[in-house]
């Protein structure tokens, strides 16, 4: 197999003769010119020669391409992953590109998996890779641009079907990590339920031939079955810190946020925002502007957005109320938040169906699209359709095209 260009001695380009063409060194051609091209073009250029194919397939080239793509882009692309509300029947997963704006109501199909998969929860994105977790314990990772689609091995059995997984980049090792929690067992006590909870991590992106789960230390508290958040080097889980009975025999739950360090694989405990002692059914955690965000919806027509700040020294997280927002229509379950290119703007998706653009400076809202009735999905062979009154959730995540591979490099 030919060595990548980046590892071979490169020929020195001869000086151009008068009136003649100059030879472009491989280093300049690949790492100065081609690396700035779209992913689709680079996938085609891999067939030019073995050396180009080997170089474009390296993690070094993929990381450089990703960094340049981010630096040159003034907008944030998004993906839509519709999911039909059904429990047991496996479905196809279709992934669409979408640029949310008041002038655009079109989502274009960019990838569909070949096999049906069980019911999945909220997709997660990192560096052009999409992780799709299923409540059955099956987990899938794909690169919609290169069409690579991988099912991860099953982890430790979970006694309940509320699996959630975390997914993100570990700067300390230059690898990507997937984490999951699981219950080994649970026992009913006189007042509270006792849980035996575990936690494990799967690593890829380091050239490993096999993908396997590795056990970490156990979490200090039972982790809730809600989607976690990843910031560089850390996963953030919501966990049940304590349960108590009040005077009326009602159960009072106090939650904590567990921060898992990918570097040393340890947990630290941090408080919930002051708006709520527990992660309520109508609340979500998300990432906005590189910070942990808590979206609290105390009533169907109200939302408050809280941002966490880490002091970086004393390992303490403090919360600040960023904005209270009044909704023009009531949400039924919860309001999802999705980042935009402007840190003062966020997209709010009511029940993963009605999409609004929110100005965080004044709390004003602008309707983008009703994803059930106003969004056209462009499918294969020019077919266009809307989901209408069908029971679909339309999950939206930020996205950037990349060359990153899930399995080992060729």
C-alpha positions as CSV (number, residue, x, y, z in Angstrom):
1,X,0.0,0.0,0.0
2,X,1.3,3.5,-0.8
3,X,2.3,5.7,2.1
4,X,0.3,8.9,2.7
5,X,1.9,11.9,1.1
6,X,2.3,13.5,4.6
7,X,4.8,10.6,5.5
8,X,6.8,10.4,2.3
9,X,9.8,12.5,1.2
10,X,8.4,15.0,-1.2
11,X,10.1,15.8,-4.5
12,X,11.5,19.3,-4.8
13,X,9.7,21.1,-7.6
14,X,12.1,22.3,-10.4
15,X,12.3,26.0,-11.1
16,X,10.0,26.9,-13.9
17,X,11.6,27.6,-17.2
18,X,10.9,31.0,-18.8
19,X,7.3,31.0,-20.1
20,X,6.7,27.4,-18.7
21,X,4.4,26.0,-16.0
22,X,5.7,25.4,-12.5
23,X,5.2,22.1,-10.7
24,X,3.0,22.3,-7.6
25,X,4.6,20.3,-4.7
26,X,2.4,17.5,-3.3
27,X,2.5,19.3,0.1
28,X,0.9,22.4,-1.3
29,X,-1.5,20.6,-3.6
30,X,-2.9,18.4,-0.9
31,X,-2.6,20.4,2.3
32,X,-2.9,23.8,0.8
33,X,-5.5,23.4,-1.9
34,X,-7.4,20.1,-1.9
35,X,-7.9,20.2,1.9
36,X,-10.2,23.2,1.4
37,X,-12.6,21.4,-1.0
38,X,-16.0,20.0,0.0
39,X,-16.1,16.4,1.3
40,X,-17.9,15.1,-1.8
41,X,-15.1,16.4,-4.1
42,X,-12.4,14.8,-1.9
43,X,-14.2,11.4,-1.9
44,X,-14.1,11.5,-5.7
45,X,-10.4,12.6,-5.7
46,X,-9.4,9.5,-3.6
47,X,-9.7,7.5,-6.9
48,X,-7.0,9.6,-8.6
49,X,-4.1,7.6,-7.2
50,X,-3.2,5.4,-4.3
51,X,-1.1,8.1,-2.6
52,X,-3.9,10.6,-2.7
53,X,-6.4,8.0,-1.4
54,X,-4.0,7.1,1.5
55,X,-3.4,10.8,2.4
56,X,-7.1,11.9,2.3
57,X,-8.0,8.8,4.5
58,X,-5.6,9.9,7.3
59,X,-6.9,11.3,10.5
60,X,-4.4,14.2,10.1
61,X,-6.0,15.3,6.8
62,X,-9.5,14.9,8.1
63,X,-8.8,17.0,11.2
64,X,-7.2,19.8,9.2
65,X,-10.1,19.7,6.7
66,X,-12.5,20.0,9.6
67,X,-10.7,23.0,11.2
68,X,-10.5,24.8,7.9
69,X,-14.2,24.2,7.1
70,X,-15.2,25.6,10.5
71,X,-13.0,28.7,10.1
72,X,-14.3,29.5,6.7
73,X,-18.0,29.0,7.4
74,X,-20.1,31.9,8.6
75,X,-23.3,29.8,9.0
76,X,-24.1,26.7,11.0
77,X,-25.6,23.8,8.9
78,X,-28.2,21.6,10.5
79,X,-29.6,18.1,10.1
80,X,-33.2,16.9,10.6
81,X,-33.8,13.3,11.7
82,X,-37.6,12.6,11.7
83,X,-38.8,9.8,14.0
84,X,-42.2,8.3,14.0
85,X,-43.8,7.9,17.4
86,X,-44.0,4.1,17.6
87,X,-42.6,1.8,20.2
88,X,-41.6,-1.6,18.9
89,X,-41.5,-1.6,15.1
90,X,-38.0,-1.0,13.7
91,X,-37.8,1.9,11.2
92,X,-35.5,3.3,8.5
93,X,-33.5,6.3,9.6
94,X,-33.5,9.2,7.1
95,X,-31.2,12.1,7.6
96,X,-31.9,15.5,5.9
97,X,-29.8,18.6,5.5
98,X,-31.7,21.8,6.5
99,X,-30.8,25.5,6.6
100,X,-33.4,27.0,9.0
101,X,-34.6,30.4,7.8
102,X,-37.9,32.1,7.2
103,X,-37.1,31.9,3.4
104,X,-36.4,28.2,3.4
105,X,-38.8,25.3,4.0
106,X,-36.9,22.5,2.3
107,X,-35.0,19.6,3.8
108,X,-33.0,17.5,1.4
109,X,-32.2,13.8,2.0
110,X,-28.5,13.1,2.3
111,X,-28.5,9.6,3.9
112,X,-30.8,6.7,4.6
113,X,-29.6,3.5,6.4
114,X,-30.0,0.2,4.6
115,X,-31.5,-1.7,7.5
116,X,-34.3,-0.8,9.9
117,X,-33.3,0.0,13.5
118,X,-35.3,0.0,16.7
119,X,-36.9,3.2,18.1
120,X,-34.3,5.8,18.7
121,X,-34.0,8.8,20.9
122,X,-32.5,12.3,20.3
123,X,-29.5,12.1,17.9
124,X,-26.1,13.5,18.9
125,X,-23.6,15.3,16.7
126,X,-19.8,15.7,17.0
127,X,-17.5,16.8,14.2
128,X,-19.7,15.6,11.3
129,X,-20.5,12.3,13.0
130,X,-24.1,11.5,14.1
131,X,-24.8,9.1,16.9
132,X,-28.3,7.5,17.0
133,X,-29.1,5.8,20.3
134,X,-31.9,3.2,20.5
135,X,-33.9,2.5,23.7
136,X,-33.2,-1.2,23.1
137,X,-29.5,-0.7,23.8
138,X,-28.4,-0.7,20.1
139,X,-26.3,2.3,19.2
140,X,-25.4,3.5,15.7
141,X,-22.8,6.1,14.5
142,X,-22.7,7.4,10.9
143,X,-21.1,10.0,8.8
144,X,-23.9,11.3,6.5
145,X,-21.4,12.9,4.0
146,X,-19.3,9.8,3.4
147,X,-22.2,7.4,4.0
148,X,-20.3,5.3,6.6
149,X,-22.8,3.7,9.0
150,X,-21.6,1.5,11.9
151,X,-23.5,-0.3,14.6
152,X,-21.5,-0.3,17.8
153,X,-21.2,-3.5,19.9
154,X,-23.8,-4.0,22.6
155,X,-22.7,-2.9,26.1
156,X,-23.3,-4.4,29.5
157,X,-27.0,-5.5,29.8
158,X,-29.3,-2.9,31.3
159,X,-32.2,-4.0,33.5
160,X,-34.4,-1.1,32.3
161,X,-35.1,0.2,28.8
162,X,-34.2,3.8,29.3
163,X,-30.7,3.8,27.9
164,X,-29.1,7.1,27.0
165,X,-25.6,7.6,25.7
166,X,-23.1,10.4,25.5
167,X,-20.9,11.2,22.5
168,X,-18.0,13.7,22.0
169,X,-14.4,14.5,21.4
170,X,-11.6,14.0,23.9
171,X,-8.9,16.6,23.3
172,X,-6.5,14.9,25.7
173,X,-6.3,11.8,23.5
174,X,-7.5,13.1,20.1
175,X,-10.2,10.4,20.1
176,X,-13.9,10.2,20.1
177,X,-15.8,8.6,22.9
178,X,-19.2,7.1,23.5
179,X,-20.3,6.6,27.1
180,X,-23.4,4.8,28.5
181,X,-24.8,4.1,31.9
182,X,-26.7,1.0,32.9
183,X,-28.4,-0.6,35.9
184,X,-27.0,-3.9,37.0
185,X,-29.9,-4.4,39.4
186,X,-32.4,-2.5,41.5
187,X,-34.1,-3.3,44.8
188,X,-37.2,-1.9,46.4
189,X,-36.6,-0.7,49.9
190,X,-39.1,0.6,52.5
191,X,-38.9,4.2,51.3
192,X,-36.6,4.4,48.3
193,X,-35.4,2.2,45.5
194,X,-31.8,1.1,45.6
195,X,-29.9,1.1,42.4
196,X,-26.6,-0.7,41.4
197,X,-25.5,1.5,38.5
198,X,-22.5,1.2,36.2
199,X,-20.8,3.3,33.5
200,X,-18.6,2.4,30.5
201,X,-16.9,4.0,27.6
202,X,-16.1,3.0,24.0
203,X,-13.3,4.8,22.1
204,X,-12.7,5.1,18.4
205,X,-10.7,7.4,16.1
206,X,-7.3,6.1,17.2
207,X,-6.8,3.4,14.5
208,X,-8.1,0.6,16.6
209,X,-9.2,-2.5,14.7
210,X,-12.0,-3.4,17.1
211,X,-14.6,-1.4,19.0
212,X,-15.2,-2.4,22.6
213,X,-16.6,-1.1,25.8
214,X,-14.4,-0.4,28.8
215,X,-15.8,-0.1,32.4
216,X,-15.1,3.1,34.3
217,X,-15.7,3.8,38.0
218,X,-19.4,3.6,39.0
219,X,-21.3,6.9,39.1
220,X,-21.9,8.2,42.7
221,X,-25.6,8.5,42.0
222,X,-28.1,6.8,39.7
223,X,-28.1,8.5,36.3
224,X,-31.5,9.5,34.8
225,X,-32.6,8.3,31.4
226,X,-32.3,11.6,29.8
227,X,-30.0,12.8,26.9
228,X,-26.6,13.9,28.3
229,X,-24.5,16.8,27.0
230,X,-20.9,16.9,25.8
231,X,-18.4,19.7,26.0
232,X,-14.8,19.3,25.0
233,X,-13.4,16.6,27.4
234,X,-16.5,16.2,29.5
235,X,-19.9,14.5,29.6
236,X,-22.7,16.0,31.7
237,X,-25.3,13.6,33.1
238,X,-28.4,14.3,35.2
239,X,-28.5,12.0,38.3
240,X,-30.8,11.5,41.3
241,X,-28.9,12.7,44.3
242,X,-31.6,12.1,46.9
243,X,-35.2,11.2,47.4
244,X,-37.3,12.2,50.4
245,X,-40.9,12.3,51.5
246,X,-42.7,15.5,52.5
247,X,-45.4,15.9,55.1
248,X,-48.0,14.8,52.5
249,X,-46.2,11.6,51.6
250,X,-45.2,13.0,48.3
251,X,-41.8,12.1,46.8
252,X,-39.3,15.0,46.6
253,X,-36.4,14.4,44.3
254,X,-33.1,16.4,44.3
255,X,-31.0,16.0,41.2
256,X,-27.4,16.7,40.6
257,X,-25.3,17.1,37.5
258,X,-22.5,14.6,37.2
259,X,-19.6,15.7,35.1
260,X,-17.5,12.9,33.7
261,X,-13.9,13.7,32.7
262,X,-12.8,11.8,29.6
263,X,-9.2,12.4,30.5
264,X,-9.0,10.7,33.9
265,X,-12.5,9.0,33.8
266,X,-13.7,10.5,37.1
267,X,-17.0,12.0,38.2
268,X,-17.6,15.3,40.0
269,X,-20.9,16.5,41.4
270,X,-22.4,19.9,40.5
271,X,-25.7,21.5,41.4
272,X,-28.8,21.9,39.3
273,X,-29.7,25.5,38.4
274,X,-31.7,27.4,41.1
275,X,-34.9,27.3,39.0
276,X,-35.4,23.6,39.6
277,X,-34.1,21.0,42.1
278,X,-34.6,18.1,39.6
279,X,-34.6,17.7,35.8
280,X,-38.3,17.8,35.3
281,X,-40.1,16.0,32.5
282,X,-40.6,19.3,30.7
283,X,-36.9,20.4,31.0
284,X,-33.9,19.5,28.8
285,X,-30.1,20.1,28.9
286,X,-28.3,21.2,25.8
287,X,-25.1,23.0,24.6
288,X,-25.2,26.6,23.6
289,X,-22.1,28.6,22.6
290,X,-19.7,26.1,24.2
291,X,-21.6,26.1,27.5
292,X,-23.9,23.8,29.3
293,X,-27.4,25.0,29.0
294,X,-30.6,24.2,30.9
295,X,-33.9,24.9,29.3
296,X,-36.6,25.1,32.0
297,X,-40.3,25.3,31.0
298,X,-42.3,26.0,34.2
299,X,-45.6,26.3,32.2
300,X,-46.8,25.6,28.6
301,X,-46.2,29.2,27.6
302,X,-42.9,29.9,29.4
303,X,-39.3,29.0,29.0
304,X,-36.2,30.1,30.9
305,X,-32.7,29.5,29.5
306,X,-29.9,29.1,32.1
307,X,-26.2,28.9,31.2
308,X,-23.5,27.2,33.3
309,X,-20.1,28.8,33.9
310,X,-17.1,26.8,35.1
311,X,-14.5,28.8,37.0
312,X,-11.8,26.6,35.8
313,X,-9.9,26.6,39.1
314,X,-12.1,25.4,42.0
315,X,-14.1,22.9,39.9
316,X,-17.3,24.8,40.6
317,X,-20.2,25.4,38.2
318,X,-22.4,28.5,38.7
319,X,-25.6,29.2,36.9
320,X,-26.8,32.4,35.2
321,X,-30.2,33.1,33.9
322,X,-29.7,34.1,30.2
323,X,-33.2,34.8,29.2
324,X,-36.9,34.2,29.9
325,X,-39.0,33.7,26.9
326,X,-42.8,33.8,26.4
327,X,-44.1,31.2,23.8
328,X,-46.7,32.2,21.2
329,X,-48.2,28.7,21.3
330,X,-48.2,26.3,24.2
331,X,-45.8,23.3,24.2
332,X,-47.3,19.9,25.1
333,X,-44.2,18.2,26.5
334,X,-40.9,20.1,26.2
335,X,-38.9,22.7,24.3
336,X,-35.6,21.7,22.7
337,X,-32.9,24.3,22.0
338,X,-30.4,24.1,19.1
339,X,-27.4,26.4,18.6
340,X,-27.0,28.8,15.6
341,X,-24.0,30.6,14.1
342,X,-24.9,33.7,16.2
343,X,-24.3,33.2,19.9
344,X,-27.1,35.7,20.6
345,X,-29.6,33.6,18.7
346,X,-30.9,30.1,19.4
347,X,-33.5,27.9,17.7
348,X,-36.3,26.7,19.9
349,X,-38.3,23.6,18.8
350,X,-41.6,23.1,20.6
351,X,-42.2,19.4,21.0
352,X,-39.7,18.8,18.1
353,X,-42.4,20.2,15.7
354,X,-42.8,24.0,15.7
355,X,-39.5,25.8,15.0
356,X,-38.7,29.3,16.2
357,X,-35.7,31.6,16.1
358,X,-35.1,33.3,19.5
359,X,-33.2,36.5,20.1
360,X,-31.5,36.0,23.5
361,X,-30.9,39.7,23.9
362,X,-34.6,40.6,24.1
363,X,-36.4,37.2,24.1
364,X,-38.3,37.9,20.9
365,X,-39.3,35.0,18.7
366,X,-39.6,34.6,14.9
367,X,-41.5,31.6,13.5
368,X,-39.3,29.6,11.1
369,X,-41.5,26.7,10.1
370,X,-44.1,24.3,11.2
371,X,-42.1,21.1,10.6
372,X,-45.3,19.0,10.3
373,X,-47.2,21.0,7.7
374,X,-44.9,23.7,6.4
375,X,-41.6,21.7,5.8
376,X,-41.1,19.9,2.5
377,X,-38.9,16.8,2.6
378,X,-37.0,16.2,-0.6
379,X,-36.6,12.4,-1.0
380,X,-35.0,10.3,-3.7
381,X,-35.9,10.7,-7.4
382,X,-37.4,14.2,-6.8
383,X,-40.2,13.0,-4.5
384,X,-41.4,15.8,-2.2
385,X,-43.7,15.3,0.8
386,X,-44.8,16.8,4.1
387,X,-45.5,14.7,7.2
388,X,-48.6,16.7,8.0
389,X,-50.7,15.3,10.9
390,X,-48.6,12.1,11.1
391,X,-47.1,11.5,14.5
392,X,-43.5,12.4,13.8
393,X,-40.9,14.2,16.0
394,X,-38.4,16.3,13.9
395,X,-35.1,16.3,15.8
396,X,-32.7,19.0,14.7
397,X,-29.0,19.1,15.4
398,X,-26.1,21.3,14.3
399,X,-23.8,19.8,11.7
400,X,-20.5,20.2,9.9
401,X,-19.4,18.1,7.0
402,X,-16.2,16.0,7.7
403,X,-14.1,13.2,6.4
404,X,-13.8,11.5,9.8
405,X,-14.0,7.8,9.9
406,X,-15.7,5.6,12.5
407,X,-13.9,2.4,11.8
408,X,-10.2,1.9,11.3
409,X,-8.6,3.8,8.3
410,X,-8.1,1.9,5.1
